[in-house]
Amino acid sequence: MTNDEPFVAPQRSALRKAPDTNVHPSTPTESVELPSFTTGNTGDAVLRGKSEKTVSIEVQIPKSLRKRLRTRAGELDISVDELATRILRDGLN
């Protein structure tokens, strides 16, 4: 079974560029919020600067305090880690 006709690929629509291809992914814009302090990735250096690099700590707290932290973080719609960071930052300033 030989076929002498050349192979012709089916026609497809052209690929299109996204409207924001000229913007670097790590460049903050007015409509984009900075990631929470719970992440630690290479974009942190660009978005927050070296002085705001995050590290993890382990703290022993009473269960009742943890419950209050979770409740308050839920009210503010942020993570418990972000709330703890804010409390520590405000307490040390």
Number of C-alpha atoms within 10 A of each C-alpha: 3 4 6 6 6 6 7 6 6 5 6 6 5 6 6 6 8 7 7 8 8 8 10 8 10 13 10 13 10 6 6 8 8 13 12 12 18 14 14 14 10 10 14 19 15 12 15 14 10 10 7 11 15 16 9 9 5 5 5 6 8 7 9 9 10 13 11 12 17 17 13 15 17 13 9 11 10 13 17 19 17 14 19 13 15 13 11 11 10 9 8 7 5
